Amino acid sequence: MATKPTSADFDSLFSKYSNSKARVEALTGLLDPDIAKPKPSASPSKVDLGSISSEGEKSVSVTIKNSSRGYLSGSISLSGNGQGITVNQTSIEGGPVTVSVRARALGLPAGSRQTANISVSTNGGTLQIPVSFTVSAPVFRMIGRSLAWGCLWALGFWLFRLCLGSISGISGNLLPWLSSGDQLQQVNGGGVFFISIIFFGGLFAYLYYMARMRRVSVLGSSDERR
């Protein structure tokens, strides 16, 4: 036998819900305990964003709706230790709501797996939507930048060499290795340019890699302090 609602039950109902439709739904359930409650569901039911470059980001939409009768009301939040994951909605009232899930891998360690849950807490129960992605190193971008900077430095070096060579006697006195007879003939013209690309490209790639690793270390330390 169902227990008859008291005045305290009604007072609690009105203080708990600010939305009039949510109050009506709660009142319906209070007067008829056997009636079906709202039920949250999500499409998709889980989100795997795959591999994301440590300089990139991805986003996907998740639709949360009521798969039963009545009025669905509640909150949306993130839980878990995953970094770089955000959502743009904090509540659901009534009809379907589209949640934009964004994953940003900037500064996260390459190879790490980031996981979190979208927690939906409603008047019809709770729902957990797993979200995950893997951080990958931006290999092709690193190679492209290294080659680009290598070409620029090589071009500057080549032009510098040509300018010195056009001034009689200066190249030999100032930088003897630029005009060392047979060796200069072997790497003349385009050869100097090509060798410079390899040297400066490799140097820039190394410096860039070290800078990125230092940034990741600093960000990791700050996260641990928080």
C-alpha positions as CSV (number, residue, x, y, z in Angstrom):
1,M,0.0,0.0,0.0
2,A,1.4,3.4,-1.1
3,T,2.1,5.9,1.6
4,K,0.0,9.0,1.4
5,P,2.0,12.2,0.6
6,T,2.4,14.7,3.4
7,S,2.5,18.5,3.4
8,A,6.3,18.2,4.0
9,D,6.6,16.2,0.8
10,F,4.9,18.9,-1.2
11,D,7.0,21.6,0.4
12,S,10.1,19.6,-0.5
13,L,9.0,19.2,-4.1
14,F,8.5,22.9,-4.6
15,S,11.8,23.9,-3.0
16,K,13.7,21.3,-5.0
17,Y,12.5,22.3,-8.5
18,S,12.4,25.9,-9.8
19,N,11.0,24.8,-13.2
20,S,7.2,24.5,-13.2
21,K,7.2,21.5,-15.6
22,A,9.8,19.7,-13.5
23,R,7.5,20.4,-10.4
24,V,4.5,18.9,-12.3
25,E,6.5,15.8,-13.2
26,A,7.6,15.4,-9.5
27,L,4.1,15.9,-8.3
28,T,2.8,13.3,-10.8
29,G,5.3,10.8,-9.5
30,L,4.4,11.7,-5.9
31,L,0.7,11.1,-6.5
32,D,1.2,8.0,-8.6
33,P,4.4,6.1,-7.6
34,D,3.7,3.4,-10.2
35,I,3.8,5.7,-13.2
36,A,6.8,5.4,-15.5
37,K,9.6,7.9,-14.8
38,P,11.6,9.9,-17.4
39,K,14.7,8.1,-18.6
40,P,17.8,9.8,-20.0
41,S,19.5,8.3,-23.0
42,A,22.4,9.4,-25.2
43,S,23.4,9.1,-28.9
44,P,26.1,8.1,-29.3
45,S,26.3,6.2,-25.9
46,K,30.1,6.6,-25.8
47,V,32.7,8.9,-27.5
48,D,36.1,7.7,-28.8
49,L,37.8,10.6,-30.6
50,G,40.7,8.4,-31.7
51,S,44.1,9.9,-32.1
52,I,44.6,13.7,-31.7
53,S,47.9,15.5,-32.4
54,S,49.4,17.3,-29.4
55,E,48.9,20.5,-31.4
56,G,45.3,19.8,-32.5
57,E,41.8,19.3,-31.3
58,K,38.5,17.5,-32.2
59,S,34.9,17.9,-31.3
60,V,31.8,15.8,-31.6
61,S,28.1,16.2,-30.7
62,V,26.2,14.1,-28.3
63,T,22.4,14.2,-28.1
64,I,20.8,13.6,-24.7
65,K,17.1,13.0,-24.6
66,N,14.2,11.4,-22.7
67,S,13.5,7.9,-23.9
68,S,10.4,7.5,-21.7
69,R,7.4,9.6,-20.7
70,G,7.2,12.8,-18.8
71,Y,9.5,15.7,-18.3
72,L,13.3,15.1,-18.0
73,S,15.2,17.6,-15.9
74,G,18.7,17.5,-14.5
75,S,22.4,18.5,-14.7
76,I,25.3,17.7,-17.0
77,S,28.9,17.6,-15.8
78,L,32.3,16.0,-16.4
79,S,34.0,13.5,-14.1
80,G,37.3,11.7,-14.2
81,N,40.9,12.6,-14.6
82,G,41.1,13.1,-18.3
83,Q,42.7,16.4,-19.4
84,G,41.7,18.6,-22.3
85,I,38.0,17.5,-22.4
86,T,35.2,20.0,-22.1
87,V,31.4,20.2,-22.7
88,N,29.3,23.2,-23.5
89,Q,26.1,22.3,-21.6
90,T,25.4,22.0,-17.9
91,S,21.7,21.2,-17.8
92,I,18.8,19.5,-19.6
93,E,15.2,20.7,-19.3
94,G,12.6,18.8,-21.2
95,G,13.4,18.1,-24.8
96,P,16.6,16.8,-26.4
97,V,19.8,18.8,-25.8
98,T,22.9,18.7,-28.0
99,V,26.2,18.6,-26.1
100,S,29.3,19.7,-27.9
101,V,32.2,17.6,-26.6
102,R,35.6,19.1,-27.3
103,A,39.0,17.5,-26.9
104,R,42.1,19.7,-27.0
105,A,45.5,17.9,-26.8
106,L,47.8,21.0,-26.7
107,G,50.7,20.4,-24.3
108,L,49.6,16.8,-23.3
109,P,52.3,14.1,-23.4
110,A,52.4,12.2,-26.7
111,G,51.1,8.6,-26.3
112,S,49.0,9.4,-23.3
113,R,45.4,8.2,-23.1
114,Q,42.8,10.7,-21.8
115,T,39.5,9.5,-20.4
116,A,36.5,11.1,-18.7
117,N,32.8,10.7,-18.3
118,I,29.9,13.0,-19.1
119,S,27.7,12.6,-16.0
120,V,24.0,13.2,-16.5
121,S,22.0,13.4,-13.3
122,T,18.3,13.7,-13.7
123,N,14.9,13.2,-12.1
124,G,14.7,9.9,-14.0
125,G,18.1,8.5,-13.0
126,T,21.7,8.9,-13.9
127,L,23.7,8.3,-17.1
128,Q,27.4,8.0,-17.8
129,I,28.9,8.7,-21.3
130,P,32.5,7.6,-21.6
131,V,34.8,10.0,-23.5
132,S,38.4,9.2,-24.6
133,F,41.2,10.0,-27.0
134,T,44.9,9.3,-27.5
135,V,47.5,12.0,-27.9
136,S,49.9,11.6,-30.8
137,A,53.0,13.5,-31.8
138,P,52.6,16.0,-34.7
139,V,55.3,14.2,-36.8
140,F,54.5,15.6,-40.2
141,R,54.0,19.1,-38.9
142,M,57.4,18.9,-37.1
143,I,59.1,17.7,-40.3
144,G,57.4,20.4,-42.4
145,R,58.4,23.2,-40.0
146,S,62.0,21.8,-39.8
147,L,62.3,21.7,-43.6
148,A,60.8,25.2,-43.9
149,W,63.1,26.8,-41.4
150,G,66.0,24.8,-42.7
151,C,65.4,26.2,-46.2
152,L,65.2,29.8,-44.9
153,W,68.4,29.4,-42.9
154,A,70.1,27.7,-45.8
155,L,69.1,30.4,-48.2
156,G,70.4,33.1,-45.8
157,F,73.7,31.2,-45.4
158,W,74.0,30.7,-49.2
159,L,73.3,34.4,-49.9
160,F,75.8,35.4,-47.2
161,R,78.4,33.1,-48.8
162,L,77.7,34.7,-52.2
163,C,78.1,38.2,-50.8
164,L,81.4,37.3,-49.2
165,G,82.6,35.6,-52.4
166,S,81.9,38.7,-54.4
167,I,84.3,40.8,-52.3
168,S,87.8,39.9,-53.3
169,G,90.0,38.5,-50.4
170,I,87.4,38.9,-47.7
171,S,86.0,35.3,-47.7
172,G,89.4,33.8,-47.4
173,N,90.5,36.1,-44.6
174,L,87.3,36.2,-42.7
175,L,86.1,32.6,-43.1
176,P,88.8,30.5,-44.6
177,W,86.7,27.3,-44.7
178,L,84.3,29.1,-47.2
179,S,87.0,29.2,-49.8
180,S,89.2,26.1,-49.2
181,G,90.2,25.3,-52.8
182,D,89.1,21.9,-54.0
183,Q,86.7,21.4,-51.1
184,L,84.8,24.6,-52.1
185,Q,84.5,23.3,-55.7
186,Q,83.0,20.0,-54.4
187,V,80.2,21.8,-52.5
188,N,79.8,24.8,-54.7
189,G,76.5,26.4,-55.6
190,G,73.5,24.1,-54.9
191,G,75.7,21.7,-52.8
192,V,76.2,24.4,-50.1
193,F,72.5,25.1,-50.1
194,F,71.5,21.4,-49.8
195,I,74.0,20.7,-47.0
196,S,72.7,23.8,-45.2
197,I,69.1,22.5,-45.4
198,I,70.1,19.3,-43.8
199,F,72.2,21.0,-41.0
200,F,69.8,23.8,-40.1
201,G,66.7,21.6,-40.6
202,G,68.1,19.0,-38.2
203,L,69.2,21.7,-35.7
204,F,65.7,23.4,-35.7
205,A,64.0,20.0,-35.3
206,Y,66.1,19.2,-32.3
207,L,65.5,22.6,-30.7
208,Y,61.8,22.4,-31.4
209,Y,61.6,18.9,-29.8
210,M,63.4,20.1,-26.7
211,A,61.2,23.1,-26.3
212,R,58.0,21.0,-26.7
213,M,59.3,18.5,-24.1
214,R,60.0,21.3,-21.7
215,R,56.6,22.8,-22.1
216,V,54.9,19.4,-21.5
217,S,57.0,19.0,-18.4
218,V,56.0,22.4,-17.0
219,L,52.3,21.8,-17.8
220,G,52.5,18.4,-16.1
221,S,54.1,19.9,-13.0
222,S,51.4,22.6,-12.7
223,D,48.6,20.0,-13.1
224,E,50.2,18.0,-10.2
225,R,50.3,21.1,-8.0
226,R,46.6,21.7,-8.7
